Amino acid sequence: MTETEDLLTKYNVDSRNRRLRDYYEADNLWRTLRIERDENKHSAFIAWLLGKEANGANSSLYKFLNLIIRTETTDPRAEYNELKKSILLCRLRINSAQITTERSICALSRIRCNDRIDIYAECEISGVGDYTRLEIFIENKIGSGEGKRKTACKISAPTPREQEYLRLEQTQRYYLACGKENRLRKQPFDENRTLQLFVFLTANRQPPAEEHFVTITYQNLVDFILEPYLQQEDIDAHTTATIKEYLRILGNPINNDIIMATTSEEKELLIDFYKRNEDLFRRALEVMRDNADTEEEEKEYTTMLASMSKSRTRRFFSLNGSDKKYMMYEIVAEFVKFLCRDGLSFEQIEQKIRDYTKEPSQCHISTNRSEVKRGEKSFEAEFEGTTFYVTKEWGRGLKGRNFDGLLSGIKKDYPAFDVQEK
């Protein structure tokens, strides 16, 4: 039996290899109706989710607002910071909310164009100074890019502002028409008591043209709204089933050329599938390299093989006997949560990690991404509503420093936090 035959035989008889395909091929209404990447249907689902018990303390709408204000933005308005503070301090109260899809611009603005806002939320609020109303405008993009200047909208005798509107890109048009600073809203509209949020929801992280729009990804929705919502004890069976079914189609590659997001369950299945079949992947890439038609293709496959060799040096760990595999930085994140539950502050934890790692000048964890080493590539985690960041700069064999030093310190001082290498 050749090496390839041996690898294929092992693959075929390993029943665990069916788990990933079963995950993707499970019956799903979205797949049945062939609407996995239909922007209108996704907008309808999000509007439904945000509208569920919107005034409840654990509602998706509150989670969505927390997601917005924790996202980096260039929004220059002072009122945005006031709203941000009220959300962080849990002062904001949503007394009622009405969430609709496909709201036309001309229904809200004096701009006479039938452009449609994908999701529009109108909320009665309290707890933010004298403001009593909150508007949220969401432009949803999955596969398409942002709309450019308007050519199809015919306006009879357009005003100067309407002429300006037609020359702008999509998010710029929406802000011009609906942003209260531009004073184009239909009356009655009390700009002094109305707060506004503009959101650009995207599957591929492309930035909006208008600076007042905050960029949110579908992966953000999964990590900070959908999966946390499923962990609530008061969620009903229908809602649970609906969200789980929705989550399964976001990353499903079957008949989809766009990966919108990846769930925690899917990540574990993919990592497990790859690690058990790494030699088969490697053999396939070697064949592809050796049979490449061009030098450029050969270089690409060679690069992939080199990357696989590098990944073999990665270490995985278990925590307190769990079967789950953790990377080094994930172990650090769990250790931070462990110490937080003991009442330590993030500053105290960072100092303890510096002592263990013998790295007094390096920042390993912080609630400020820019402070940790290579913060732009840091691992993001959360403890009781507070987001913190962990550097990914960890390694073994550094003579009692870095991760080796951390493990020694944990073993000595915190035996209840049992870390074992897989």
N, C-alpha and C positions, 0 to 999 in steps of 0.2 A: 504493500500500500504506500502510495506517495505521500509526501507531507501535506499536499493540498487535499487529497482524499481523506487523510486522517482528520484534518481540521474540519472538513465538511461533515464527516460522520459524527464527530463530537457535537457539531452545531445541530445536526438533525435530531439527535437523540436527547438533547438537553431540553426538557419541557419548559424550562424557564425562559427560553427564547421566544415562546409564544406570548408572554405577558405583554410585551410592548405592542405587538401586532393586535392582540386582543383589545388593548387600550384604545388603539386608533380605529379598530373596526367595529367597536361596540355600536349597537343600534342607537341612533341619534336623530332627533327630529330635524335639526339643522342640516344634517347631511341628506336626509330623505328628501327635504324640500329644496336642496341645492342652494342654500342661502348662506353658506359658511362665510362668504366674504362680501355679502350684500350690506353696504353701508347703512341703508335705510333700516334694515332689520336690526342691525347692531345698535343704531340710535334708539330704536323703539325699546330694545331690551334694557339699555342703560337708563332711559327715561323711566321705565317701569321700576327698575331697581332703586333709583334715587327717590322715587315717589313713595316707596313702601314705608309707612309709618315715619314720614319725613321729620316729624317733630319729636321723635323719640331720641333719647340720649345716645343710643347705640345704633342709630339709623345709618344707612349707607350715605345719606346726604351729609351728615356730620363728618363721616369718614372722608368723603369727597372734599369737603372744605378743608379739613386738616391736610389732605394730600396737596391741595392747591397751594396753601400758604407755606408748606415745607419745601416747595419746588422753587429752584432758583428762577428769578424773574428780573426783567429790567423795567418793570412797571414803575413809573416815576411818581405816581399819585400818593399824596400824604394819606388819603383816606384808606388806601390799601394797607398801610402799616397799622392804622387804627383797627381795621377789621382783623388783621393778623393777630394783633395783641389780644383782642377779645376772644378769638378762637383758641389761642394758646392757653389763656387763663380760664377757659370754659365759661365765659360770661355770655356768649352769644346764645340766644334762644330763638328757635324757629317756631313761630306760633302756627303757621300754616304754609303750605307750599302747593303750587300748581305747576306741573311740569308737562310740557307738550313738545311735539316734534314738528318739523317743517313749518315753523312760524315765519310768515312772510315779512319782509322788511317794511313793506308799505303799510302793514297793520300797526307797526310801532313808530314809524318815522314818516316825515313829510317827503322823504325821497320816494318818488313814484316808480319803484321797481319791485318786481315780484321775486327777487332773490329770496331764498328760504334759509333760515337758521336751523341747523340740524336738531339741536335741543335747546329749548328755552325754559328757564325756571324762574318763577316769580314767587318770592317768599315774603311773608309778613314776619318781621323780626323785632327783637328787643335786646338790650344789653350792649349796644354799640353807640354810646352817646345819644344823640337825638335822631339817629337813623331808625326808620320804621319799615324799610323795604329793601330787599336784596334781589338783584337780577343776576342771573348767570346765563351767559351766552356760550354755547359749545359748538364748535365747528369740528366735525368728525371726518377724519381721513384714514382710509385703510390702504388702498392701492393707488388711488389717484393723487395728483399733486394739487397744490392750492390753485384755485382759479385765477387766471390773469385778468387783464382789463376786459370790461364788459362790451360785447359787440351785439349780443342778441336782444338786449333790452331796449325797446323803442319807446322813448319818452317824447311826447308832443311838447314842443317849445320848452326844452329843459332849462331849468334855472342854472345859474353859475355853479351852485353846490352840486346839482345833479350832473352837470358836465364834469365836475371834478370827480364825482363818484364813479362815473363810467370809465375814467382813466386809471383807477386804482386796482390793485390786486384784491383778492377776495376778503381776507381778514381786515385789510385797510378800509375796504368799502363798508364792512359791517360796523367797524368802530366809528367811522365817519357818520353813518346813519343813526347808530344807536347810542354811542358814547355821549353821556350827558353834557360833557364839556362843549360839544359841538352845537348844542341847542337846536337840534333838528327833530326832537321827539314830538309826537302828537300829544295834544293836551286832552285830559288833565295829566300832568306829569310833574311831580314835585322833586326837582333835582337836589334840593337841600336835604331831603330825608331819604334819598335813594342811594344805596351802595351798588356797585357793579363789578362783576368778575367776568373776564373774557378768557375762554379756555380753548386751546388747540389740541384736540385729541388725535393722536397719530399712532400708527403701527410701526413706523420706521424712523422716528425721532427727527423728522425733518422740521426745521424751524419755521414759524409763521413770518409773514412779511411785517405784520403790525406788532410793535413792541409791547402794547398793552395786553396781548394774549399770552397766557401762561401755557407752556407746552407740557402736556401729560401724555404718557404712553400707555398702551394697553397692558404692558408689563407692570406699570405702576398700579393699574386697576386691580390686577391679579394679586399683587403683593400687599397692597394696603387697603383694599376694599373687599374684593370677592372672597379670598381665602380667610381673612379675619372674620368676615360676616358669617361664614359657615361654622366658625368655632363658637358662636353664641349659643347659649343653652335655650333661648326662647324662640329660636327660628322654627317655623313649621315645616312639615314634611314636604309639602308641595314646593315651597321656596327652595329648600335644600336640593330637591331633585332637579329643579329648573336651573339653578346656578351650576350644579355639577355637570349637567348636560352641556351648558354653555361653555364651561371651562375646557371641556374635552375637544372642542373644535377650534380653539384659539391657536394651538400649535400643531394641529393635525396636518401632516404633509401630504396625505392622500388626496390627490386631485386639487391641491392648493399650492400655489407658488409663493404665498406670503405667510410667514410665521409671525403671527400677531403677538403672541406671548407664550410663556412656558410655565406650567403649573409645578408645584413642588412634587407632586406624584409623578409627573412626566419626567422631571429632572432625575429623580431617583431611578426610574425605569431605564432612562437613556444611559446614565452613568453605569448602572449595573450591566446593561446589555453590552456596552462598549468594553468594559474591563474583562468580561468573560469571553469576548470574541476578538480581543485586540490582535491576537496572532493571525486570525483570519482576515481582518482589515489590512494588516500589514502585508500579508501575502498578495491580496488583491491589488494593493497599491504598487507592489513590486512588479507584478505582471503588467499593470497599466504603464509603469515607467519604462519597462523593457520593450513595450510595444508602441510607444509614443510615436506619432507621425512627424512631430516637429521637435526641435531643440527646446522651444518654449514650453511645450507640454511636458517634456522630460524633466525640465527644471522644476515645474510646478509639482510633479509627483515626488521628486527628490526632496523638495522643501517639506511636503506633507510627511514623508517618512522621517525626516530629521526631527520634525515637530513631535512625532510619535515617540521617537527615542528619548526626547527631552521629557515627555510626559511620564515616561516609565520611572523617572526619578522622584515623582511626586509621592508623598507619604499620606496614608489615610489612617485615621484613628477611630476608636470606639469610645463611647462615654458611658460609664456606669453599666457596662455589660450589654448595651444596646447593639442591635445588628446594624444600625444606621452608620454610614461612613461619613466621617468629618474630615475636611481639609484642616490644615494648621490654623488658619485664620478663623475658621468656624469654631474650632475648639476655644480660641481666645474669646470670641463673641459669647459663647456659652459660659465661659469663666466669668466674664464681665457681668452677665445676668445673675450668675450664682452669687457674686459678691454684692451686687445691688440688692438682692433679696436679704442679705445680711446687714443692709443699711449703709454700706459704703458709698461715697459719692464717686462720680466718674474721675474726678481729680485724684482722689485717694487711690482708686484702682490703678490709674495710670502710673502713679508713683510706685506702687507695689510691683507692677510689671517691669518698670525700669530697674528696680532693685534686683528682681529675679533674673532678668535678661542681661544685667551688667551693661546696659545701654542708657546711661543717664542723660544723654543729649538727644535721644530719638523719641518722637511722640508716636506711641503705638495705638492708642485709642483716644477718641475725643468726640464730643458732640458737634464739633466744628470740623467739617471735612478737610478744609484747607490746612489744618494744623498737623494732621497725621502724615507720615512719610508716604510720598506718592499718593496723595489724597485723591487725585482724579481717578485712580484705579482701586480705591479702597473698597472694602466689603461693608455693606450697609446693614445694620441690624436695629432692633427696637426693643425697648423695655418699658412696659407700662406707659406707652404713648410717647416716650422720648426716643428719638432717633440718635444713634451713635455710629461712629465709623471706626473700622479696624484696618490697619495697614496689612497688605498682603506680603510684606517683606519678611518672610519667615523661612528658616532653614535648619537642617540638622548637621551634626558634626562640627560645631563651632566651639568646641572646647569649653563647654559649660556656659556659653553665652546664647543669646537669642532664644530659639525655641527649646533647646536643650536646657538652658538655665531656667526657663519658665516651668518646664515639666518637673525639674528637680525641686523648685520652690513649691509647686502645687502638691507634689507627693509628700513633702515634709510638713507643710502647714495645713493642707486641706485634703486629707485622705478620703473624705466623703465625695470628693470630685475625682473620680477614678478614670484616668485616661490611659488607654492601652493602644499600642500600634497594631494595625490590622496586618 
